Amino acid sequence: MVGDSDAVVVRRIVELPDHFDQLLGEAAAEGFDAMSVLQDEWHDGSNRFERPGEILALATIQDEIAGIGGITPDFVDSSWLRMRRFYVRPAYRRRGVGRQIALYVLEHVKPFNRQIALYADGPEAEAFWPKLGFCLTERENTTHIFRRDT
């Protein structure tokens, strides 16, 4: 049984967190570039998740970084939103971290009532998103879409 000390805490962030290098190193070791792209875009100012509707969320467990993820306007169709830069550290997988980040982000964008797209990188991610209501699609640069029921 998971105790309160193992509770996932998700919050909006407006700066990359201290110890971001943990996410960066672990993602790179797994062959994922999402964290290096996040860091590069943050530092050059091209994407800081601060435009209307955007959010970047950080999950922690016992004050340790567990995962991160956000949403921005979609680059294929700007009337859509796109889940971006999701990564959960290997030690925190299968503990509800990714789910809590995704639900937090989806709740944030609920008032916008827009279609949501994402690109799942790898079999674990491809299996994860349908559990949250995302469906496979053949859409360009997209593996899954989510149409919020109103």
matplotlib code that plots the C-alpha trace (Angstrom):
import matplotlib.pyplot as plt

x = [0.0, 1.2, 1.4, 0.9, 4.7, 4.6, 1.9, 2.4, 2.3, 1.7, 2.0, 2.4, 5.9, 7.1, 10.9, 12.7, 13.2, 16.3, 17.9, 16.4, 19.6, 18.2, 15.4, 17.8, 20.4, 17.9, 15.9, 19.1, 20.2, 16.9, 17.3, 14.6, 15.3, 12.2, 14.1, 17.0, 14.6, 12.6, 15.8, 17.0, 13.6, 13.4, 16.8, 16.4, 12.9, 11.1, 8.8, 8.3, 4.7, 3.4, 1.1, -2.7, -3.8, -0.2, 1.1, 4.1, 3.6, 6.1, 5.4, 7.3, 7.2, 8.8, 10.2, 12.1, 11.4, 9.4, 8.2, 7.2, 4.8, 2.9, 0.7, 1.0, -0.8, -0.5, 2.1, 0.0, -3.2, -3.2, -6.8, -5.7, -3.6, -0.6, 0.6, 4.4, 7.6, 6.2, 8.8, 8.6, 11.9, 12.3, 12.3, 8.8, 7.1, 4.0, 3.3, 0.6, 3.0, 2.4, -1.3, -1.4, 0.6, -1.7, -4.9, -3.6, -2.7, -6.1, -8.0, -6.1, -7.1, -10.7, -12.2, -10.6, -12.6, -10.1, -9.0, -5.8, -3.0, 0.2, 3.1, 3.8, 7.5, 7.9, 5.7, 5.2, 3.9, 1.8, 0.1, -0.2, -2.3, -5.3, -5.9, -6.7, -9.1, -6.7, -7.2, -4.8, -4.8, -3.1, -2.9, 0.4, 3.1, 0.5, 0.0, -3.0, -5.9, -8.3, -11.6, -13.1, -16.8, -18.7]
y = [0.0, 3.5, 5.8, 9.5, 9.9, 8.5, 10.9, 12.5, 16.3, 18.1, 21.8, 24.4, 25.6, 28.9, 28.1, 24.8, 23.1, 22.7, 19.4, 19.4, 17.7, 14.5, 14.5, 15.5, 12.8, 10.0, 10.9, 11.1, 7.7, 6.2, 7.9, 10.5, 14.1, 15.7, 17.1, 18.5, 20.1, 21.5, 22.9, 24.4, 26.0, 27.3, 28.9, 30.5, 31.7, 30.0, 28.0, 28.7, 27.5, 31.0, 31.8, 31.5, 27.9, 26.7, 25.0, 23.1, 20.9, 19.2, 16.1, 15.3, 12.6, 13.4, 16.6, 14.5, 15.3, 12.4, 13.8, 16.7, 17.5, 20.3, 21.5, 24.1, 25.1, 22.4, 23.1, 21.1, 23.1, 26.0, 25.5, 22.3, 21.9, 19.4, 17.5, 18.1, 17.3, 14.5, 12.5, 10.4, 9.2, 5.4, 5.0, 6.7, 4.9, 2.7, 4.9, 7.1, 10.0, 10.3, 9.9, 12.7, 15.1, 14.4, 14.8, 18.1, 19.4, 18.3, 19.9, 23.2, 23.2, 22.1, 25.6, 26.0, 23.0, 22.3, 19.1, 17.7, 15.9, 14.2, 12.1, 9.1, 8.1, 4.4, 1.5, 2.5, 5.9, 4.4, 2.1, 4.8, 7.5, 5.4, 4.8, 8.5, 8.6, 9.3, 7.4, 6.3, 8.5, 8.7, 12.6, 14.1, 14.2, 12.7, 9.3, 10.0, 12.5, 13.4, 15.1, 16.4, 15.6, 18.7]
z = [0.0, -0.9, 2.1, 2.3, 2.1, -1.4, -2.6, -6.0, -5.8, -9.1, -9.5, -12.2, -12.7, -14.3, -14.1, -14.8, -11.5, -9.5, -10.3, -13.8, -14.8, -13.3, -15.9, -18.6, -17.9, -17.4, -20.5, -22.6, -21.3, -22.5, -25.9, -25.4, -26.5, -25.0, -21.9, -23.9, -26.3, -23.3, -21.8, -25.1, -25.9, -22.3, -22.4, -25.9, -24.9, -27.8, -25.4, -21.8, -21.5, -20.7, -23.6, -23.0, -22.4, -21.9, -18.8, -17.6, -14.6, -12.3, -10.3, -7.1, -4.5, -1.2, -2.8, -5.4, -9.0, -10.4, -13.8, -15.9, -18.8, -20.4, -23.2, -25.9, -29.1, -31.7, -34.4, -37.0, -36.4, -34.0, -33.1, -31.3, -28.2, -28.0, -24.9, -24.9, -23.1, -20.9, -19.1, -15.9, -14.4, -14.5, -10.7, -10.5, -13.3, -12.5, -9.5, -11.1, -11.8, -15.5, -15.0, -12.3, -14.5, -17.5, -15.5, -14.0, -17.5, -18.9, -16.1, -16.8, -20.4, -19.9, -20.2, -23.6, -25.0, -27.7, -29.4, -28.1, -29.9, -28.9, -30.3, -28.1, -28.3, -27.7, -26.7, -23.0, -24.0, -26.8, -24.2, -21.6, -23.4, -24.4, -20.6, -20.4, -23.3, -26.2, -29.4, -32.1, -35.2, -38.6, -38.3, -39.4, -36.6, -34.2, -32.7, -30.4, -30.2, -27.5, -28.1, -24.8, -24.4, -23.6]

ax = plt.figure().add_subplot(projection="3d")
ax.plot(x, y, z, "-o")
ax.set_aspect("equal")
plt.show()
